[in-house]
């Protein structure tokens, strides 16, 4: 068992995890600034980006690179400095280090070696977007960046499909439309929110259904890093037989129409009804249109 108190002797190496602003420099905390001024060295995701922050607040401090592509070699050097009693601040380009950024491995290795690891909290894009989304905040799941390969993305979305919690994603502007489309195809037309340029001058929240958000993106240019907040699953629970088979008393037409009244397109509703009944989508399509024509 490893018990750590947030106090370290002067001769002990300490790793500080320091939050940086996600856009607005005024969001940095007094404690974050004091920590950056006090440490011996600052480990940065991008030294050029961190230098802008340090220059703005007139902080003269040595910086070293620690990012996804050099974290193994750089991490060994940082651990050696901790062994020598140095105080190190780990920062990312924006927000909290180790959240969709490297850092977790360094924290693991530092704690296993017995060095104090002290979080210095501050801005975080995921929670900033969530609290202003208008979607439920009681329970949520942070998903970070979704897989880029089609197979990986499909498997990940299938795993997350029936999570009842609000889901939070990060995404780059050149992939956001593809990601929204993949989620729409996998989950149907749920409520969602796009948040971009958080805390900056042109901060923007776009609220609607996934279908509406895709349409909004197609009308203009996607700029800035995005936070995507998606409504959790609100359908029947699979482990409750009575709830899972709620549709058994419905005809195919009634089953499809039920989903249409919840905001799904006819194509999405047919797919969902086919999934519920464990039959081919074409069978539901043919049955639906045959009875619709008869009526």
C-alpha positions as CSV (number, residue, x, y, z in Angstrom):
1,X,0.0,0.0,0.0
2,X,1.3,3.4,-1.0
3,X,0.2,6.3,1.3
4,X,1.2,9.8,0.2
5,X,0.6,13.1,2.0
6,X,0.9,16.3,0.1
7,X,4.0,17.4,1.9
8,X,7.6,16.7,0.9
9,X,10.9,17.4,2.6
10,X,13.1,20.0,0.9
11,X,15.5,17.3,-0.3
12,X,12.8,15.1,-1.9
13,X,12.1,15.2,-5.6
14,X,8.5,16.1,-6.4
15,X,6.4,15.9,-9.5
16,X,3.8,18.6,-9.9
17,X,1.0,18.1,-12.4
18,X,0.1,21.7,-13.3
19,X,-3.0,22.8,-15.2
20,X,-2.6,25.4,-17.9
21,X,-5.3,27.6,-19.6
22,X,-7.4,26.0,-22.3
23,X,-7.6,29.2,-24.2
24,X,-8.0,32.3,-22.0
25,X,-4.7,33.0,-20.2
26,X,-6.7,34.7,-17.4
27,X,-7.9,31.3,-16.3
28,X,-4.6,30.2,-14.9
29,X,-4.7,30.0,-11.1
30,X,-2.4,31.8,-8.6
31,X,-1.2,28.4,-7.3
32,X,-0.3,27.2,-10.8
33,X,1.8,30.3,-11.4
34,X,3.5,30.0,-8.0
35,X,4.3,26.4,-8.7
36,X,5.8,27.1,-12.2
37,X,8.0,29.8,-10.6
38,X,9.1,27.5,-7.8
39,X,10.1,24.3,-9.6
40,X,13.5,23.5,-11.0
41,X,12.3,22.5,-14.5
42,X,9.1,22.3,-16.5
43,X,8.4,19.3,-18.7
44,X,6.2,20.3,-21.6
45,X,4.2,18.7,-24.4
46,X,5.4,21.5,-26.7
47,X,8.2,23.8,-25.3
48,X,7.3,26.5,-27.8
49,X,3.7,26.6,-26.7
50,X,4.6,26.6,-23.0
51,X,7.2,29.3,-23.6
52,X,4.4,31.6,-24.8
53,X,2.6,31.1,-21.5
54,X,5.8,31.6,-19.4
55,X,6.7,34.8,-21.3
56,X,3.2,36.2,-20.8
57,X,3.6,35.8,-17.0
58,X,7.3,36.7,-17.0
59,X,8.5,33.3,-15.7
60,X,12.1,32.4,-16.5
61,X,12.4,28.7,-16.1
62,X,14.2,25.8,-17.9
63,X,11.9,23.7,-20.1
64,X,12.3,20.2,-21.5
65,X,10.3,18.3,-24.0
66,X,8.0,15.4,-22.8
67,X,5.4,14.2,-25.4
68,X,3.9,11.1,-26.9
69,X,6.9,10.4,-29.2
70,X,9.7,10.8,-26.6
71,X,8.0,9.9,-23.3
72,X,10.0,6.8,-22.7
73,X,13.4,8.4,-23.1
74,X,12.4,11.7,-21.6
75,X,10.6,10.0,-18.7
76,X,13.8,8.2,-17.7
77,X,15.6,11.5,-17.5
78,X,12.8,13.1,-15.4
79,X,12.9,10.2,-13.0
80,X,16.7,10.7,-12.6
81,X,16.1,14.3,-11.8
82,X,13.6,13.3,-9.2
83,X,16.2,11.0,-7.7
84,X,18.5,14.0,-7.4
85,X,15.8,15.9,-5.5
86,X,14.6,18.2,-8.2
87,X,11.1,19.7,-8.3
88,X,9.5,19.1,-11.7
89,X,6.3,20.6,-13.2
90,X,4.6,18.6,-15.9
91,X,2.3,20.6,-18.2
92,X,0.4,20.0,-21.4
93,X,-0.3,22.5,-24.1
94,X,-3.7,23.2,-22.6
95,X,-5.7,21.9,-19.6
96,X,-4.7,19.1,-17.3
97,X,-1.6,16.9,-18.1
98,X,-2.3,13.2,-18.6
99,X,-5.8,13.8,-19.9
100,X,-5.6,12.7,-23.6
101,X,-2.0,13.8,-23.3
102,X,1.1,11.9,-22.1
103,X,1.8,11.9,-18.4
104,X,0.0,8.8,-16.9
105,X,3.1,6.7,-17.4
106,X,5.3,9.2,-15.7
107,X,2.9,9.5,-12.8
108,X,2.9,5.7,-12.5
109,X,6.6,5.4,-12.5
110,X,7.1,8.3,-10.1
111,X,4.6,6.9,-7.5
112,X,6.1,3.4,-7.8
113,X,9.5,4.9,-7.1
114,X,8.1,6.7,-4.0
115,X,8.3,10.3,-5.2
116,X,5.4,12.6,-4.2
117,X,3.0,13.5,-7.1
118,X,1.1,16.7,-6.4
119,X,-1.8,17.8,-8.6
120,X,-2.2,21.6,-9.1
121,X,-5.8,21.8,-10.6
122,X,-7.2,24.2,-13.1
123,X,-9.0,24.4,-16.4
124,X,-10.3,21.3,-18.2
125,X,-12.0,21.4,-21.6
126,X,-14.2,18.3,-21.1
127,X,-15.8,19.5,-17.9
128,X,-16.1,23.1,-19.2
129,X,-18.0,21.8,-22.2
130,X,-20.1,19.4,-20.1
131,X,-21.5,21.9,-17.6
132,X,-22.6,24.3,-20.3
133,X,-24.0,21.5,-22.6
134,X,-27.5,21.3,-21.2
135,X,-27.2,17.5,-21.1
136,X,-27.3,15.5,-17.8
137,X,-24.2,16.1,-15.7
138,X,-24.9,13.8,-12.7
139,X,-22.9,10.9,-14.4
140,X,-20.7,11.1,-17.4
141,X,-18.0,9.1,-19.1
142,X,-14.9,10.8,-20.7
143,X,-14.0,8.9,-23.9
144,X,-11.2,11.2,-25.2
145,X,-10.3,10.8,-28.9
146,X,-12.2,8.0,-30.6
147,X,-10.2,5.5,-32.7
148,X,-9.2,6.6,-36.2
149,X,-9.3,3.3,-38.0
150,X,-12.8,2.2,-39.1
151,X,-12.7,-1.2,-37.4
152,X,-11.4,0.3,-34.1
153,X,-14.0,3.1,-34.2
154,X,-16.9,0.7,-34.9
155,X,-15.9,-1.6,-32.0
156,X,-15.5,1.3,-29.6
157,X,-18.9,2.8,-30.5
158,X,-20.5,-0.6,-30.1
159,X,-19.0,-0.9,-26.7
160,X,-20.2,2.5,-25.7
161,X,-23.6,2.3,-27.4
162,X,-25.7,1.4,-24.3
163,X,-23.9,3.5,-21.7
164,X,-26.6,5.6,-19.9
165,X,-24.1,8.2,-18.9
166,X,-23.5,11.4,-20.9
167,X,-20.5,10.8,-23.1
168,X,-17.6,13.3,-23.7
169,X,-15.3,13.1,-26.7
170,X,-12.4,15.3,-28.0
171,X,-12.0,15.6,-31.7
172,X,-9.9,17.5,-34.2
173,X,-11.6,19.8,-36.8
174,X,-10.6,17.7,-39.8
175,X,-12.2,14.6,-38.3
176,X,-15.2,16.0,-36.5
177,X,-17.8,15.4,-39.3
178,X,-16.6,11.8,-39.9
179,X,-16.8,11.1,-36.1
180,X,-20.3,12.6,-35.8
181,X,-21.4,10.5,-38.8
182,X,-20.0,7.3,-37.3
183,X,-21.7,7.9,-34.0
184,X,-25.0,8.8,-35.8
185,X,-24.9,5.5,-37.8
186,X,-24.0,3.5,-34.7
187,X,-26.3,5.0,-32.1
188,X,-29.1,6.8,-33.9
189,X,-30.1,10.4,-33.8
190,X,-29.3,11.3,-30.2
191,X,-29.1,14.8,-28.6
192,X,-25.6,16.2,-28.7
193,X,-23.6,19.4,-28.3
194,X,-20.5,20.7,-30.1
195,X,-18.3,23.0,-28.1
196,X,-15.3,24.8,-29.7
197,X,-12.9,27.6,-29.0
198,X,-13.7,27.2,-25.3
199,X,-12.9,30.3,-23.1
200,X,-11.7,32.2,-26.2
201,X,-13.3,35.2,-27.9
202,X,-15.2,33.1,-30.4
203,X,-16.4,30.4,-28.0
204,X,-19.4,28.6,-29.5
205,X,-21.8,25.9,-28.4
206,X,-24.0,24.2,-31.1
207,X,-26.9,22.2,-29.5
208,X,-29.2,19.8,-31.3
209,X,-29.5,16.3,-32.6
210,X,-26.5,14.5,-34.2
211,X,-28.3,14.9,-37.6
212,X,-28.6,18.7,-37.0
213,X,-24.9,19.0,-36.0
214,X,-23.7,17.2,-39.1
215,X,-25.8,19.6,-41.2
216,X,-24.3,22.5,-39.4
217,X,-20.8,21.3,-40.1
218,X,-21.6,20.8,-43.7
219,X,-22.8,24.4,-44.1
220,X,-19.5,25.9,-42.9
221,X,-15.9,25.4,-42.1
222,X,-15.0,23.4,-38.9
223,X,-12.4,25.4,-37.0
224,X,-10.8,24.9,-33.6
225,X,-10.5,21.9,-31.4
226,X,-13.9,20.3,-30.5
227,X,-15.5,18.9,-27.4
228,X,-18.4,16.6,-28.3
229,X,-21.0,15.9,-25.7
230,X,-23.5,13.1,-26.5
231,X,-26.6,12.0,-24.7
232,X,-26.4,8.6,-23.1
233,X,-28.5,5.6,-24.0
234,X,-32.1,6.0,-22.9
235,X,-33.6,2.7,-24.3
236,X,-34.5,-0.5,-22.5
237,X,-31.9,-2.3,-20.4
238,X,-30.6,-5.5,-22.0
239,X,-30.4,-7.3,-18.7
240,X,-34.1,-6.8,-17.9
241,X,-36.0,-9.3,-20.1
242,X,-39.3,-7.5,-19.6
243,X,-37.9,-4.1,-20.6
244,X,-35.7,-5.5,-23.4
245,X,-38.7,-7.1,-25.1
246,X,-41.0,-4.1,-24.6
247,X,-41.8,-4.2,-28.4
248,X,-43.2,-7.7,-28.5
249,X,-46.8,-6.5,-28.5
250,X,-46.1,-4.1,-31.4
251,X,-46.4,-4.8,-35.1
252,X,-43.3,-4.1,-37.3
253,X,-45.0,-0.9,-38.5
254,X,-45.7,0.2,-34.9
255,X,-42.2,-0.8,-33.8
256,X,-40.6,1.4,-36.6
257,X,-43.0,4.3,-36.0
258,X,-42.2,4.3,-32.3
259,X,-38.5,5.1,-33.1
260,X,-39.5,7.7,-35.7
261,X,-41.5,9.5,-33.0
262,X,-38.2,9.7,-30.9
263,X,-36.4,11.6,-33.6
264,X,-34.9,8.8,-35.7
265,X,-35.1,8.8,-39.5
266,X,-37.0,6.0,-41.2
267,X,-33.8,4.3,-42.1
268,X,-32.4,4.5,-38.6
269,X,-35.7,3.3,-37.1
270,X,-35.8,0.2,-39.4
271,X,-32.2,-0.6,-38.5
272,X,-33.0,-0.3,-34.7
273,X,-36.1,-2.4,-35.1
274,X,-34.1,-5.1,-36.9
275,X,-31.5,-5.1,-34.1
276,X,-34.3,-5.4,-31.5
277,X,-35.8,-8.4,-33.3
278,X,-32.5,-9.9,-34.3
279,X,-33.5,-10.1,-38.0
280,X,-32.2,-8.8,-41.2
281,X,-32.8,-5.1,-41.8
282,X,-34.1,-5.9,-45.3
283,X,-36.9,-8.1,-43.7
284,X,-38.0,-5.2,-41.5
285,X,-37.9,-2.8,-44.5
286,X,-40.0,-5.1,-46.7
287,X,-42.5,-5.8,-43.9
288,X,-42.8,-2.2,-43.1
289,X,-43.4,-1.0,-46.6
290,X,-45.7,-3.8,-47.5
291,X,-48.1,-3.1,-44.5
292,X,-47.7,0.7,-45.0
293,X,-48.9,0.3,-48.6
294,X,-51.8,-1.9,-47.5
295,X,-53.0,0.7,-45.1
